[in-house]
Amino acid sequence: MKYDYDAVVIGGGPAGSTFARVAAESGMEVLVVDKRKEIGVPVRCGEGLRNFEVIREGLELPKACYSAPVEGTKVYSPDGTALVWKTEGTRGWVLERKTFDKWLCELAVDKGAKVRVYTRAVGIIKDEKGRPGGVRLSHGGREPYEVRAPLVVSAEGMESMMARQMGFKTVHQLYDVDTCYQYEMGPYPHENLIELYFGNKIAPRGYVWIFPKAKSKANVGIGIGGSLNTGKKQGGMDGATPKRLLDDFISSQEKLKIASTLDDFGGVISVGAPLNEFVQDNCMVIGTAAKQVDPTHGGGIALAMESGVMAAKFAAAAHQEKDYSRQRLAGYEKQWKESAGKKVAKRLLVRKVLEKLSDDDLNHIFNSIAGKDLEAIMAGKFAGPVAKVVATRPQLLGVLGALMPEKKEGS
Ligand SMILES: Cc1cc2nc3c(=O)[nH]c(=O)nc-3n(C[C@H](O)[C@H](O)[C@H](O)COP(=O)(O)OP(=O)(O)OC[C@H]3O[C@@H](n4cnc5c(N)ncnc54)[C@H](O)[C@@H]3O)c2cc1C
């Protein structure tokens, strides 16, 4: 086959642009295609991002890419008890993804990558052995044309249709997604804290978030378990759709119910386990397309960038040897599973435990622990916080004991 590029990347979000930047810097000729007319638009995200090494490593986040810095997190139990948690690990930003995504993409262009927007990948070209060898592209719905490359990278986000054509099992089960709704609202007098509200009546198997933005604005959103999004009418009311629950929440909050809505959208995010396989011969899947998302809160920007860097380094090594076999690319999958993958697995465990708790249990937990215990939980250190909770409610050991597999294995 005669190739047009060394790699074609499908999707110009944080994963695809980061992959393209690192691969182009290593000398690969890379084409990124995105079906959107403009990179980063429209925004479908809460835009929260914690301080994150991939951004710190040689990259300075420009002021235009974020709306407000975040000082910490305030978590509310169903009965309204608030825990404030402010540490180095809770600092971050609420981004302006319109400019952030475009900035990441422009960094890739600066390193020599080519980008085509309003260009949808509509099919995978296979070689005589059935391995991907390029992509069929359509600009604005026009007649498809072919672009050939020995490596095809799916950075398609939740849709991941091309990854499926390449043989990856990217179908989502309802139980393993959160369905979301969000408004940008203002004015909302916030304290530069991420606010999270828990409770089965507020957000079944999920939470309401308020992410602070500049000029007294905020992203106010909700995510609920996909299988709980019934939409069934109850007593003349709409069922448990995220929009209805979010509207109910907003009406219950004095400061929010007088604010205006400035943006309005719904979306779906994976909160289950990542794919088992991220690579096959001549192809890779990165970011949310590979279900690399934190299952406790649905955050995927940092993980997408991290996997973009990781995958690009292995792709560049494969390019040196002109060997894009599964075996040659597998280092990315192995490294991800040994690093980010371990953290994601623990977070999945937390999600599965949280969904078994009643509002009364949640109230009890919030009243038993402090902000620093939340930090330990997010770091995967469960023993201390669990001991505090079960000391006064031993019957919770049955559920919370699942958080301590290391203890079970050792005992
Ligand atoms: C409501 C909501 C709120 C969220 N809030 C947060 C948050 O606060 N913080 C956080 O970290 N994460 C959040 N997320 C998750 C986050 O948005 C994603 O995890 C992140 O954008 C993943 O980056 P990515 O590059 O893997 O994919 P994406 O950013 O989804 O990029 C994929 C790109 O691929 C393009 N594409 C798809 N198919 C094709 C095709 N066939 N041809 C060409 N282009 C294609 C799309 O147009 C898109 O631009 C939220 C998600 C939702 C739904």
The ligand as an ORCA input file, in Angstrom:
! r2SCAN-3c Opt
* xyz 0 1
  C     -22.196     16.228     30.431
  C     -20.737     15.885     30.502
  C     -19.932     16.546     31.415
  C     -18.572     16.222     31.507
  N     -17.796     16.921     32.390
  C     -16.476     16.646     32.499
  C     -15.650     17.396     33.378
  O     -16.098     18.320     34.062
  N     -14.331     17.060     33.438
  C     -13.789     16.045     32.698
  O     -12.586     15.766     32.828
  N     -14.555     15.335     31.845
  C     -15.871     15.629     31.717
  N     -16.651     14.942     30.808
  C     -15.997     13.909     29.975
  C     -15.122     14.557     28.901
  O     -15.904     15.457     28.152
  C     -14.532     13.489     27.991
  O     -14.044     12.418     28.748
  C     -13.370     14.079     27.152
  O     -13.834     15.079     26.289
  C     -12.690     12.963     26.387
  O     -11.784     13.451     25.432
  P     -11.560     12.627     24.076
  O     -10.582     13.392     23.290
  O     -11.299     11.210     24.395
  O     -12.982     12.660     23.346
  P     -13.879     13.883     22.886
  O     -13.506     15.139     23.593
  O     -15.275     13.431     22.966
  O     -13.461     14.099     21.357
  C     -13.867     13.189     20.362
  C     -13.894     13.920     19.039
  O     -14.071     12.952     18.005
  C     -14.897     13.512     17.022
  N     -15.484     12.383     16.262
  C     -16.256     11.375     16.731
  N     -16.554     10.511     15.745
  C     -15.943     10.989     14.627
  C     -15.874     10.530     13.268
  N     -16.470      9.403     12.855
  N     -15.167     11.278     12.378
  C     -14.556     12.408     12.760
  N     -14.591     12.891     14.034
  C     -15.264     12.179     14.951
  C     -15.920     14.335     17.802
  O     -16.486     15.335     16.998
  C     -15.046     14.899     18.922
  O     -14.553     16.178     18.619
  C     -18.010     15.223     30.685
  C     -18.827     14.542     29.762
  C     -20.178     14.879     29.662
  C     -21.039     14.162     28.666
*
